[in-house]
Amino acid sequence: MRSTKASAAVTRLNARDADYRYSMGITASGFFYLLRTDSAGGATERISGELTQEEFIELANRTGPQKKVKVSRLDVAFEQQLKQRK
């Protein structure tokens, strides 16, 4: 199914952003659009135009707070060694 990657992107977005509930819509011509509802259950608003699957996934990944990448002290030490070699 075409929308599996898009729905997974919306699921990741909902996991990152607790302030809103996101969902996706699909037009008859196969384009996707992103919908947002606040956590209080207010009105649903459309926050994007009609997008292709790739554009929709990119938008969903950029929307909302981003997950911080954990960096271990060993990774930091390795990067410093790489910088010293140059």
Backbone hydrogen bonds in HBPLUS format (Angstrom, degrees):
<---DONOR---> <-ACCEPTOR-->    atom                        ^
c    i                          cat <-CA-CA->   ^        H-A-AA   ^      H-
h    n   atom  resd res      DA  || num        DHA   H-A  angle D-A-AA Bond
n    s   type  num  typ     dist DA aas  dist angle  dist       angle   num
A0007-SER N   A0003-SER O   2.84 MM   4  5.99 161.2  1.87 155.3 159.9     1
A0008-ALA N   A0004-THR O   3.02 MM   4  6.17 148.4  2.12 143.8 152.4     2
A0009-ALA N   A0005-LYS O   3.07 MM   4  6.29 146.6  2.18 140.5 149.0     3
A0010-VAL N   A0006-ALA O   3.10 MM   4  6.45 149.5  2.20 144.9 152.8     4
A0011-THR N   A0007-SER O   2.99 MM   4  6.22 151.6  2.07 142.3 150.0     5
A0012-ARG N   A0008-ALA O   3.00 MM   4  6.27 157.8  2.05 147.7 152.7     6
A0013-LEU N   A0009-ALA O   3.02 MM   4  6.21 152.9  2.09 140.9 148.7     7
A0014-ASN N   A0010-VAL O   2.91 MM   4  6.18 156.0  1.96 150.0 155.7     8
A0015-ALA N   A0011-THR O   3.07 MM   4  6.31 144.2  2.20 141.9 151.6     9
A0016-ARG N   A0012-ARG O   3.08 MM   4  6.38 141.6  2.23 143.6 153.4    10
A0016-ARG N   A0013-LEU O   3.18 MM   3  5.16 125.2  2.49  94.4 108.0    11
A0017-ASP N   A0013-LEU O   3.05 MM   4  6.20 152.6  2.13 153.3 160.0    12
A0039-SER N   A0019-ASP O   3.02 MM  20  5.50 137.0  2.21 157.3 145.5    13
A0021-ARG N   A0037-THR O   2.72 MM  16  5.16 163.3  1.75 158.8 164.8    14
A0037-THR N   A0021-ARG O   2.88 MM  16  5.16 152.2  1.96 146.6 155.8    15
A0023-SER N   A0035-LEU O   3.01 MM  12  5.13 154.6  2.08 135.0 138.4    16
A0035-LEU N   A0023-SER O   2.79 MM  12  5.13 169.2  1.80 160.1 157.2    17
A0025-GLY N   A0033-TYR O   2.85 MM   8  5.22 157.4  1.90 153.6 158.3    18
A0033-TYR N   A0025-GLY O   2.93 MM   8  5.22 141.9  2.08 144.1 147.8    19
A0027-THR N   A0031-PHE O   2.83 MM   4  5.32 162.7  1.86 154.2 160.2    20
A0030-GLY N   A0027-THR O   3.07 MM   3  5.35 164.7  2.09 111.1 114.7    21
A0032-PHE N   A0051-LEU O   2.81 MM  19  5.16 168.1  1.83 153.8 154.2    22
A0051-LEU N   A0032-PHE O   2.80 MM  19  5.16 161.5  1.83 149.8 156.3    23
A0047-ILE N   A0034-LEU O   2.94 MM  13  5.74 156.1  1.99 151.0 158.5    24
A0036-ARG N   A0045-GLU O   2.87 MM   9  5.40 156.8  1.92 153.7 161.6    25
A0045-GLU N   A0036-ARG O   2.90 MM   9  5.40 169.3  1.91 153.8 155.8    26
A0041-GLY N   A0038-ASP O   3.02 MM   3  5.71 165.1  2.04 122.0 125.8    27
A0056-PHE N   A0052-THR O   2.86 MM   4  6.00 156.7  1.91 154.0 161.1    28
A0057-ILE N   A0053-GLN O   3.00 MM   4  6.21 162.2  2.03 153.2 156.9    29
A0058-GLU N   A0054-GLU O   3.08 MM   4  6.25 159.2  2.13 144.8 150.6    30
A0059-LEU N   A0055-GLU O   2.94 MM   4  6.16 156.1  2.00 146.3 152.8    31
A0060-ALA N   A0056-PHE O   2.91 MM   4  6.15 163.3  1.94 153.4 157.7    32
A0061-ASN N   A0057-ILE O   2.96 MM   4  6.14 150.9  2.05 145.7 153.5    33
A0062-ARG N   A0058-GLU O   3.09 MM   4  6.31 138.4  2.27 140.8 151.3    34
A0062-ARG N   A0059-LEU O   3.15 MM   3  5.15 127.9  2.43  95.6 109.1    35
A0063-THR N   A0059-LEU O   2.99 MM   4  6.07 136.6  2.18 149.0 160.5    36
A0076-VAL N   A0072-SER O   3.17 MM   4  6.54 156.0  2.23 147.2 153.4    37
A0077-ALA N   A0073-ARG O   2.98 MM   4  6.17 158.9  2.02 143.3 148.9    38
A0078-PHE N   A0074-LEU O   2.92 MM   4  6.10 153.5  1.99 144.9 152.2    39
A0079-GLU N   A0075-ASP O   2.97 MM   4  6.22 158.9  2.02 149.1 154.2    40
A0080-GLN N   A0076-VAL O   3.03 MM   4  6.30 151.2  2.12 146.3 154.3    41
A0081-GLN N   A0077-ALA O   3.03 MM   4  6.32 150.5  2.12 144.0 151.7    42
A0082-LEU N   A0078-PHE O   3.01 MM   4  6.33 152.3  2.09 147.2 154.7    43
A0083-LYS N   A0079-GLU O   3.01 MM   4  6.27 152.4  2.08 145.6 152.7    44
A0084-GLN N   A0080-GLN O   2.99 MM   4  6.22 150.6  2.08 145.5 153.2    45
A0085-ARG N   A0081-GLN O   3.17 MM   4  6.38 139.9  2.33 142.0 151.5    46
